[in-house]
Amino acid sequence: MPWDSYKIETYVTKMAEAVNTYHEKVYDLVETLDGIEVDMRALDTCQYSQSVIGQLISTIQKKVDQLVVGKYHGLRGRIEEIDKEVCILP
């Protein structure tokens, strides 16, 4: 296909949209995972009370739910790690 073909413009537009969508999805993923890590670290030093710990766990769960709804691949392993860290499982 020559560079001056009218099909190039359509192809480039679709490619740019796909790259932009992918970039946004990756950005959202990284931001959500970073937020989970911050909340996980907060569990280590937070006040030992049901309300504080419950709020942190609820916040973590909401972020995990966002990932599930976003249909990110490979979450099972990361979610299992989070479960182990929160529950202090062996």
ZAVOPA-675411 format. One record per atom (N, C-alpha, C, CB): residue in three letters; atom name; y, x, z. Coordinates in nm, 2 decimals, decimal comma. Each point is the difference from the previous one (the first is absolute). Glycine has a CB too. Layout:
// residues N
+---------+-------+--------+--------+--------+
| residuo | atomo |      v |      u |      w |
+---------+-------+--------+--------+--------+
|     ALA |    CA |      Y |      X |      Z |
...
+---------+-------+--------+--------+--------+
***
This chain:
// residues 90
+---------+-------+--------+--------+--------+
| residuo | atomo |      v |      u |      w |
+---------+-------+--------+--------+--------+
|     MET |     N |  -0,12 |   0,09 |   0,00 |
|     MET |    CA |   0,12 |  -0,09 |   0,00 |
|     MET |     C |   0,12 |   0,09 |   0,00 |
|     MET |    CB |  -0,12 |  -0,19 |   0,12 |
|     PRO |     N |   0,21 |   0,17 |  -0,21 |
|     PRO |    CA |   0,12 |   0,09 |  -0,01 |
|     PRO |     C |   0,10 |  -0,04 |   0,11 |
|     PRO |    CB |  -0,03 |   0,02 |  -0,25 |
|     TRP |     N |   0,11 |   0,07 |   0,29 |
|     TRP |    CA |   0,10 |  -0,02 |   0,11 |
|     TRP |     C |   0,10 |  -0,11 |  -0,03 |
|     TRP |    CB |  -0,03 |   0,24 |   0,06 |
|     ASP |     N |   0,06 |  -0,26 |  -0,19 |
|     ASP |    CA |   0,10 |  -0,10 |  -0,03 |
|     ASP |     C |  -0,06 |  -0,14 |  -0,02 |
|     ASP |    CB |   0,13 |   0,18 |  -0,11 |
|     SER |     N |  -0,25 |  -0,20 |   0,15 |
|     SER |    CA |  -0,07 |  -0,13 |  -0,01 |
|     SER |     C |   0,05 |  -0,10 |   0,10 |
|     SER |    CB |  -0,20 |   0,12 |  -0,09 |
|     TYR |     N |   0,22 |  -0,24 |   0,05 |
|     TYR |    CA |   0,04 |  -0,10 |   0,10 |
|     TYR |     C |  -0,10 |  -0,02 |   0,11 |
|     TYR |    CB |   0,13 |  -0,12 |  -0,19 |
|     LYS |     N |  -0,25 |   0,15 |   0,17 |
|     LYS |    CA |  -0,10 |  -0,01 |   0,10 |
|     LYS |     C |   0,02 |   0,09 |   0,12 |
|     LYS |    CB |  -0,16 |  -0,07 |  -0,18 |
|     ILE |     N |   0,22 |   0,18 |   0,15 |
|     ILE |    CA |   0,02 |   0,10 |   0,11 |
|     ILE |     C |   0,09 |  -0,06 |   0,11 |
|     ILE |    CB |  -0,02 |   0,19 |  -0,17 |
|     GLU |     N |   0,12 |  -0,26 |   0,14 |
|     GLU |    CA |   0,09 |  -0,06 |   0,10 |
|     GLU |     C |  -0,08 |  -0,09 |   0,09 |
|     GLU |    CB |   0,20 |   0,02 |  -0,16 |
|     THR |     N |  -0,28 |  -0,10 |   0,10 |
|     THR |    CA |  -0,08 |  -0,10 |   0,08 |
|     THR |     C |  -0,10 |   0,08 |   0,09 |
|     THR |    CB |   0,02 |  -0,17 |  -0,18 |
|     TYR |     N |  -0,08 |   0,27 |   0,13 |
|     TYR |    CA |  -0,09 |   0,08 |   0,08 |
|     TYR |     C |   0,07 |   0,07 |   0,11 |
|     TYR |    CB |  -0,14 |   0,03 |  -0,20 |
|     VAL |     N |   0,25 |   0,03 |   0,17 |
|     VAL |    CA |   0,08 |   0,08 |   0,11 |
|     VAL |     C |   0,05 |  -0,10 |   0,10 |
|     VAL |    CB |   0,07 |   0,17 |  -0,17 |
|     THR |     N |  -0,03 |  -0,29 |   0,14 |
|     THR |    CA |   0,05 |  -0,10 |   0,09 |
|     THR |     C |  -0,12 |  -0,04 |   0,10 |
|     THR |    CB |   0,17 |  -0,08 |  -0,17 |
|     LYS |     N |  -0,28 |   0,05 |   0,11 |
|     LYS |    CA |  -0,12 |  -0,04 |   0,08 |
|     LYS |     C |  -0,04 |   0,12 |   0,09 |
|     LYS |    CB |  -0,08 |  -0,16 |  -0,18 |
|     MET |     N |   0,08 |   0,28 |   0,13 |
|     MET |    CA |  -0,04 |   0,11 |   0,08 |
|     MET |     C |   0,09 |   0,03 |   0,11 |
|     MET |    CB |  -0,10 |   0,10 |  -0,20 |
|     ALA |     N |   0,23 |  -0,12 |   0,18 |
|     ALA |    CA |   0,10 |   0,02 |   0,10 |
|     ALA |     C |  -0,01 |  -0,10 |   0,11 |
|     ALA |    CB |   0,15 |   0,09 |  -0,17 |
|     GLU |     N |  -0,18 |  -0,22 |   0,13 |
|     GLU |    CA |  -0,02 |  -0,10 |   0,10 |
|     GLU |     C |  -0,13 |   0,03 |   0,09 |
|     GLU |    CB |   0,11 |  -0,17 |  -0,16 |
|     ALA |     N |  -0,21 |   0,21 |   0,09 |
|     ALA |    CA |  -0,13 |   0,04 |   0,07 |
|     ALA |     C |   0,03 |   0,11 |   0,10 |
|     ALA |    CB |  -0,14 |  -0,08 |  -0,19 |
|     VAL |     N |   0,21 |   0,18 |   0,15 |
|     VAL |    CA |   0,02 |   0,12 |   0,08 |
|     VAL |     C |   0,09 |  -0,04 |   0,12 |
|     VAL |    CB |  -0,02 |   0,15 |  -0,19 |
|     ASN |     N |   0,12 |  -0,24 |   0,17 |
|     ASN |    CA |   0,09 |  -0,04 |   0,10 |
|     ASN |     C |  -0,08 |  -0,09 |   0,10 |
|     ASN |    CB |   0,20 |   0,00 |  -0,16 |
|     THR |     N |  -0,28 |  -0,09 |   0,12 |
|     THR |    CA |  -0,08 |  -0,08 |   0,09 |
|     THR |     C |  -0,09 |   0,09 |   0,08 |
|     THR |    CB |   0,00 |  -0,19 |  -0,16 |
|     TYR |     N |  -0,07 |   0,29 |   0,10 |
|     TYR |    CA |  -0,08 |   0,09 |   0,07 |
|     TYR |     C |   0,08 |   0,08 |   0,11 |
|     TYR |    CB |  -0,15 |   0,02 |  -0,21 |
|     HIS |     N |   0,26 |   0,03 |   0,17 |
|     HIS |    CA |   0,09 |   0,07 |   0,09 |
|     HIS |     C |   0,04 |  -0,09 |   0,12 |
|     HIS |    CB |   0,09 |   0,14 |  -0,19 |
|     GLU |     N |  -0,05 |  -0,26 |   0,17 |
|     GLU |    CA |   0,03 |  -0,09 |   0,11 |
|     GLU |     C |  -0,12 |  -0,02 |   0,09 |
|     GLU |    CB |   0,17 |  -0,11 |  -0,15 |
|     LYS |     N |  -0,29 |   0,09 |   0,09 |
|     LYS |    CA |  -0,12 |  -0,03 |   0,08 |
|     LYS |     C |  -0,03 |   0,12 |   0,09 |
|     LYS |    CB |  -0,08 |  -0,15 |  -0,18 |
|     VAL |     N |   0,09 |   0,27 |   0,12 |
|     VAL |    CA |  -0,03 |   0,12 |   0,08 |
|     VAL |     C |   0,10 |   0,02 |   0,11 |
|     VAL |    CB |  -0,10 |   0,11 |  -0,20 |
|     TYR |     N |   0,23 |  -0,13 |   0,17 |
|     TYR |    CA |   0,11 |   0,01 |   0,10 |
|     TYR |     C |  -0,03 |  -0,10 |   0,12 |
|     TYR |    CB |   0,17 |   0,07 |  -0,18 |
|     ASP |     N |  -0,21 |  -0,19 |   0,15 |
|     ASP |    CA |  -0,03 |  -0,10 |   0,10 |
|     ASP |     C |  -0,12 |   0,04 |   0,08 |
|     ASP |    CB |   0,09 |  -0,18 |  -0,14 |
|     LEU |     N |  -0,19 |   0,24 |   0,08 |
|     LEU |    CA |  -0,12 |   0,04 |   0,07 |
|     LEU |     C |   0,04 |   0,11 |   0,09 |
|     LEU |    CB |  -0,14 |  -0,06 |  -0,19 |
|     VAL |     N |   0,21 |   0,16 |   0,15 |
|     VAL |    CA |   0,04 |   0,12 |   0,08 |
|     VAL |     C |   0,08 |  -0,05 |   0,12 |
|     VAL |    CB |  -0,01 |   0,15 |  -0,20 |
|     GLU |     N |   0,11 |  -0,24 |   0,17 |
|     GLU |    CA |   0,08 |  -0,05 |   0,11 |
|     GLU |     C |  -0,08 |  -0,08 |   0,10 |
|     GLU |    CB |   0,19 |  -0,01 |  -0,16 |
|     THR |     N |  -0,28 |  -0,07 |   0,12 |
|     THR |    CA |  -0,08 |  -0,08 |   0,09 |
|     THR |     C |  -0,09 |   0,09 |   0,08 |
|     THR |    CB |   0,01 |  -0,19 |  -0,15 |
|     LEU |     N |  -0,08 |   0,29 |   0,09 |
|     LEU |    CA |  -0,08 |   0,09 |   0,07 |
|     LEU |     C |   0,08 |   0,09 |   0,10 |
|     LEU |    CB |  -0,16 |   0,00 |  -0,19 |
|     ASP |     N |   0,28 |   0,04 |   0,16 |
|     ASP |    CA |   0,08 |   0,07 |   0,09 |
|     ASP |     C |   0,04 |  -0,08 |   0,12 |
|     ASP |    CB |   0,09 |   0,13 |  -0,19 |
|     GLY |     N |  -0,06 |  -0,26 |   0,16 |
|     GLY |    CA |   0,03 |  -0,09 |   0,11 |
|     GLY |     C |  -0,12 |  -0,02 |   0,10 |
|     GLY |    CB |   0,16 |  -0,12 |  -0,15 |
|     ILE |     N |  -0,28 |   0,11 |   0,09 |
|     ILE |    CA |  -0,12 |  -0,01 |   0,09 |
|     ILE |     C |  -0,01 |   0,12 |   0,08 |
|     ILE |    CB |  -0,11 |  -0,14 |  -0,17 |
|     GLU |     N |   0,13 |   0,26 |   0,11 |
|     GLU |    CA |  -0,01 |   0,12 |   0,08 |
|     GLU |     C |   0,10 |   0,01 |   0,11 |
|     GLU |    CB |  -0,08 |   0,12 |  -0,20 |
|     VAL |     N |   0,20 |  -0,16 |   0,18 |
|     VAL |    CA |   0,10 |  -0,01 |   0,10 |
|     VAL |     C |  -0,04 |  -0,09 |   0,12 |
|     VAL |    CB |   0,18 |   0,05 |  -0,17 |
|     ASP |     N |  -0,23 |  -0,17 |   0,13 |
|     ASP |    CA |  -0,05 |  -0,09 |   0,10 |
|     ASP |     C |  -0,12 |   0,05 |   0,08 |
|     ASP |    CB |   0,09 |  -0,18 |  -0,14 |
|     MET |     N |  -0,18 |   0,25 |   0,07 |
|     MET |    CA |  -0,12 |   0,06 |   0,07 |
|     MET |     C |   0,05 |   0,11 |   0,10 |
|     MET |    CB |  -0,14 |  -0,05 |  -0,21 |
|     ARG |     N |   0,23 |   0,13 |   0,17 |
|     ARG |    CA |   0,05 |   0,10 |   0,09 |
|     ARG |     C |   0,07 |  -0,06 |   0,12 |
|     ARG |    CB |   0,03 |   0,16 |  -0,19 |
|     ALA |     N |   0,04 |  -0,27 |   0,17 |
|     ALA |    CA |   0,07 |  -0,08 |   0,11 |
|     ALA |     C |  -0,10 |  -0,05 |   0,10 |
|     ALA |    CB |   0,18 |  -0,06 |  -0,16 |
|     LEU |     N |  -0,30 |   0,03 |   0,11 |
|     LEU |    CA |  -0,11 |  -0,05 |   0,10 |
|     LEU |     C |  -0,03 |   0,11 |   0,10 |
|     LEU |    CB |  -0,09 |  -0,15 |  -0,18 |
|     ASP |     N |   0,10 |   0,28 |   0,14 |
|     ASP |    CA |  -0,03 |   0,11 |   0,09 |
|     ASP |     C |   0,10 |   0,01 |   0,11 |
|     ASP |    CB |  -0,11 |   0,12 |  -0,19 |
|     THR |     N |   0,23 |  -0,16 |   0,17 |
|     THR |    CA |   0,10 |   0,03 |   0,10 |
|     THR |     C |   0,07 |  -0,13 |   0,05 |
|     THR |    CB |   0,04 |   0,22 |  -0,10 |
|     CYS |     N |  -0,08 |  -0,34 |   0,06 |
|     CYS |    CA |   0,07 |  -0,12 |   0,04 |
|     CYS |     C |  -0,04 |  -0,04 |   0,14 |
|     CYS |    CB |   0,00 |  -0,07 |  -0,24 |
|     GLN |     N |   0,08 |  -0,02 |   0,29 |
|     GLN |    CA |  -0,02 |  -0,05 |   0,14 |
|     GLN |     C |  -0,14 |  -0,07 |   0,00 |
|     GLN |    CB |   0,26 |  -0,03 |   0,04 |
|     TYR |     N |  -0,33 |   0,05 |   0,06 |
|     TYR |    CA |  -0,13 |  -0,06 |   0,02 |
|     TYR |     C |   0,01 |  -0,15 |   0,04 |
|     TYR |    CB |  -0,10 |   0,23 |   0,05 |
|     SER |     N |   0,13 |  -0,31 |  -0,14 |
|     SER |    CA |   0,01 |  -0,15 |   0,03 |
|     SER |     C |  -0,06 |  -0,08 |  -0,12 |
|     SER |    CB |   0,20 |   0,04 |   0,15 |
|     GLN |     N |  -0,25 |  -0,15 |  -0,11 |
|     GLN |    CA |  -0,06 |  -0,08 |  -0,11 |
|     GLN |     C |   0,10 |  -0,04 |  -0,10 |
|     GLN |    CB |  -0,16 |  -0,09 |   0,17 |
|     SER |     N |   0,28 |   0,05 |  -0,14 |
|     SER |    CA |   0,09 |  -0,04 |  -0,10 |
|     SER |     C |   0,05 |   0,11 |  -0,09 |
|     SER |    CB |   0,08 |  -0,17 |   0,17 |
|     VAL |     N |  -0,06 |   0,29 |  -0,12 |
|     VAL |    CA |   0,04 |   0,11 |  -0,08 |
|     VAL |     C |  -0,11 |   0,05 |  -0,10 |
|     VAL |    CB |   0,16 |   0,07 |   0,18 |
|     ILE |     N |  -0,28 |  -0,06 |  -0,12 |
|     ILE |    CA |  -0,12 |   0,04 |  -0,08 |
|     ILE |     C |  -0,03 |  -0,11 |  -0,10 |
|     ILE |    CB |  -0,09 |   0,14 |   0,19 |
|     GLY |     N |   0,10 |  -0,26 |  -0,15 |
|     GLY |    CA |  -0,03 |  -0,11 |  -0,09 |
|     GLY |     C |   0,09 |  -0,01 |  -0,11 |
|     GLY |    CB |  -0,09 |  -0,12 |   0,19 |
|     GLN |     N |   0,22 |   0,15 |  -0,17 |
|     GLN |    CA |   0,10 |   0,00 |  -0,10 |
|     GLN |     C |  -0,02 |   0,11 |  -0,10 |
|     GLN |    CB |   0,16 |  -0,10 |   0,16 |
|     LEU |     N |  -0,20 |   0,22 |  -0,12 |
|     LEU |    CA |  -0,03 |   0,11 |  -0,09 |
|     LEU |     C |  -0,12 |  -0,03 |  -0,08 |
|     LEU |    CB |   0,10 |   0,16 |   0,16 |
|     ILE |     N |  -0,21 |  -0,22 |  -0,10 |
|     ILE |    CA |  -0,12 |  -0,03 |  -0,07 |
|     ILE |     C |   0,03 |  -0,11 |  -0,11 |
|     ILE |    CB |  -0,14 |   0,06 |   0,21 |
|     SER |     N |   0,22 |  -0,16 |  -0,17 |
|     SER |    CA |   0,04 |  -0,10 |  -0,09 |
|     SER |     C |   0,07 |   0,05 |  -0,12 |
|     SER |    CB |   0,01 |  -0,16 |   0,19 |
|     THR |     N |   0,09 |   0,25 |  -0,17 |
|     THR |    CA |   0,07 |   0,07 |  -0,10 |
|     THR |     C |  -0,09 |   0,08 |  -0,10 |
|     THR |    CB |   0,20 |   0,01 |   0,16 |
|     ILE |     N |  -0,29 |   0,06 |  -0,10 |
|     ILE |    CA |  -0,10 |   0,08 |  -0,08 |
|     ILE |     C |  -0,08 |  -0,10 |  -0,08 |
|     ILE |    CB |  -0,01 |   0,18 |   0,17 |
|     GLN |     N |  -0,04 |  -0,29 |  -0,11 |
|     GLN |    CA |  -0,08 |  -0,09 |  -0,08 |
|     GLN |     C |   0,07 |  -0,06 |  -0,11 |
|     GLN |    CB |  -0,12 |  -0,05 |   0,21 |
|     LYS |     N |   0,25 |   0,01 |  -0,19 |
|     LYS |    CA |   0,08 |  -0,05 |  -0,11 |
|     LYS |     C |   0,02 |   0,09 |  -0,12 |
|     LYS |    CB |   0,12 |  -0,13 |   0,17 |
|     LYS |     N |  -0,11 |   0,26 |  -0,14 |
|     LYS |    CA |   0,01 |   0,10 |  -0,10 |
|     LYS |     C |  -0,13 |   0,02 |  -0,08 |
|     LYS |    CB |   0,18 |   0,12 |   0,14 |
|     VAL |     N |  -0,29 |  -0,12 |  -0,06 |
|     VAL |    CA |  -0,13 |   0,01 |  -0,07 |
|     VAL |     C |  -0,02 |  -0,13 |  -0,09 |
|     VAL |    CB |  -0,10 |   0,14 |   0,20 |
|     ASP |     N |   0,14 |  -0,25 |  -0,15 |
|     ASP |    CA |  -0,01 |  -0,12 |  -0,08 |
|     ASP |     C |   0,08 |   0,01 |  -0,13 |
|     ASP |    CB |  -0,04 |  -0,14 |   0,21 |
|     GLN |     N |   0,15 |   0,20 |  -0,20 |
|     GLN |    CA |   0,09 |   0,02 |  -0,12 |
|     GLN |     C |  -0,08 |   0,09 |  -0,10 |
|     GLN |    CB |   0,21 |  -0,02 |   0,13 |
|     LEU |     N |  -0,28 |   0,12 |  -0,08 |
|     LEU |    CA |  -0,08 |   0,08 |  -0,09 |
|     LEU |     C |  -0,11 |  -0,08 |  -0,07 |
|     LEU |    CB |   0,05 |   0,20 |   0,14 |
|     VAL |     N |  -0,12 |  -0,28 |  -0,06 |
|     VAL |    CA |  -0,11 |  -0,08 |  -0,05 |
|     VAL |     C |   0,05 |  -0,10 |  -0,11 |
|     VAL |    CB |  -0,12 |   0,02 |   0,22 |
|     VAL |     N |   0,23 |  -0,08 |  -0,19 |
|     VAL |    CA |   0,06 |  -0,10 |  -0,10 |
|     VAL |     C |   0,04 |   0,08 |  -0,12 |
|     VAL |    CB |   0,08 |  -0,15 |   0,19 |
|     GLY |     N |  -0,03 |   0,27 |  -0,18 |
|     GLY |    CA |   0,04 |   0,08 |  -0,11 |
|     GLY |     C |  -0,11 |   0,05 |  -0,09 |
|     GLY |    CB |   0,19 |   0,07 |   0,13 |
|     LYS |     N |  -0,31 |  -0,09 |  -0,08 |
|     LYS |    CA |  -0,13 |   0,04 |  -0,07 |
|     LYS |     C |   0,00 |   0,14 |  -0,03 |
|     LYS |    CB |  -0,01 |  -0,22 |  -0,10 |
|     TYR |     N |   0,04 |   0,30 |   0,20 |
|     TYR |    CA |  -0,01 |   0,15 |  -0,02 |
|     TYR |     C |  -0,14 |   0,04 |   0,01 |
|     TYR |    CB |   0,23 |   0,03 |   0,09 |
|     HIS |     N |  -0,28 |   0,06 |  -0,18 |
|     HIS |    CA |  -0,13 |   0,04 |   0,00 |
|     HIS |     C |  -0,03 |   0,11 |   0,11 |
|     HIS |    CB |  -0,01 |  -0,05 |  -0,25 |
|     GLY |     N |  -0,11 |   0,06 |   0,30 |
|     GLY |    CA |  -0,03 |   0,10 |   0,09 |
|     GLY |     C |   0,05 |  -0,02 |   0,14 |
|     GLY |    CB |   0,00 |   0,15 |  -0,19 |
|     LEU |     N |   0,03 |  -0,27 |   0,23 |
|     LEU |    CA |   0,06 |  -0,03 |   0,13 |
|     LEU |     C |  -0,11 |   0,00 |   0,11 |
|     LEU |    CB |   0,18 |  -0,13 |  -0,11 |
|     ARG |     N |  -0,30 |   0,10 |   0,07 |
|     ARG |    CA |  -0,11 |  -0,02 |   0,10 |
|     ARG |     C |  -0,01 |   0,12 |   0,10 |
|     ARG |    CB |  -0,12 |  -0,14 |  -0,16 |
|     GLY |     N |   0,12 |   0,26 |   0,10 |
|     GLY |    CA |  -0,01 |   0,12 |   0,08 |
|     GLY |     C |   0,12 |   0,02 |   0,09 |
|     GLY |    CB |  -0,14 |   0,10 |  -0,18 |
|     ARG |     N |   0,26 |  -0,12 |   0,13 |
|     ARG |    CA |   0,12 |   0,01 |   0,08 |
|     ARG |     C |   0,01 |  -0,10 |   0,11 |
|     ARG |    CB |   0,12 |   0,09 |  -0,19 |
|     ILE |     N |  -0,16 |  -0,21 |   0,16 |
|     ILE |    CA |   0,00 |  -0,11 |   0,10 |
|     ILE |     C |  -0,10 |   0,03 |   0,11 |
|     ILE |    CB |   0,07 |  -0,17 |  -0,17 |
|     GLU |     N |  -0,19 |   0,22 |   0,14 |
|     GLU |    CA |  -0,10 |   0,04 |   0,10 |
|     GLU |     C |   0,06 |   0,11 |   0,09 |
|     GLU |    CB |  -0,19 |  -0,06 |  -0,16 |
|     GLU |     N |   0,26 |   0,16 |   0,10 |
|     GLU |    CA |   0,06 |   0,10 |   0,08 |
|     GLU |     C |   0,10 |  -0,06 |   0,10 |
|     GLU |    CB |  -0,03 |   0,17 |  -0,19 |
|     ILE |     N |   0,11 |  -0,26 |   0,14 |
|     ILE |    CA |   0,10 |  -0,07 |   0,09 |
|     ILE |     C |  -0,07 |  -0,07 |   0,11 |
|     ILE |    CB |   0,16 |  -0,02 |  -0,19 |
|     ASP |     N |  -0,27 |  -0,05 |   0,16 |
|     ASP |    CA |  -0,07 |  -0,08 |   0,10 |
|     ASP |     C |  -0,06 |   0,10 |   0,11 |
|     ASP |    CB |  -0,06 |  -0,17 |  -0,18 |
|     LYS |     N |   0,01 |   0,28 |   0,13 |
|     LYS |    CA |  -0,06 |   0,10 |   0,10 |
|     LYS |     C |   0,11 |   0,05 |   0,09 |
|     LYS |    CB |  -0,18 |   0,06 |  -0,17 |
|     GLU |     N |   0,30 |  -0,03 |   0,11 |
|     GLU |    CA |   0,11 |   0,06 |   0,08 |
|     GLU |     C |   0,05 |  -0,10 |   0,10 |
|     GLU |    CB |   0,06 |   0,15 |  -0,19 |
|     VAL |     N |  -0,04 |  -0,27 |   0,15 |
|     VAL |    CA |   0,05 |  -0,11 |   0,09 |
|     VAL |     C |  -0,10 |  -0,03 |   0,11 |
|     VAL |    CB |   0,14 |  -0,09 |  -0,19 |
|     CYS |     N |  -0,27 |   0,08 |   0,15 |
|     CYS |    CA |  -0,10 |  -0,04 |   0,10 |
|     CYS |     C |  -0,06 |   0,11 |   0,07 |
|     CYS |    CB |  -0,05 |  -0,19 |  -0,15 |
|     ILE |     N |   0,09 |   0,31 |   0,11 |
|     ILE |    CA |  -0,05 |   0,13 |   0,06 |
|     ILE |     C |  -0,16 |  -0,01 |   0,00 |
|     ILE |    CB |   0,21 |   0,02 |   0,15 |
|     LEU |     N |  -0,26 |  -0,04 |  -0,27 |
|     LEU |    CA |  -0,14 |  -0,01 |  -0,02 |
|     LEU |     C |  -0,05 |   0,14 |  -0,04 |
|     LEU |    CB |   0,01 |  -0,24 |  -0,07 |
|     PRO |     N |  -0,13 |   0,27 |   0,10 |
|     PRO |    CA |  -0,06 |   0,14 |  -0,03 |
|     PRO |     C |  -0,02 |   0,01 |  -0,15 |
|     PRO |    CB |  -0,11 |   0,01 |   0,22 |
+---------+-------+--------+--------+--------+
***
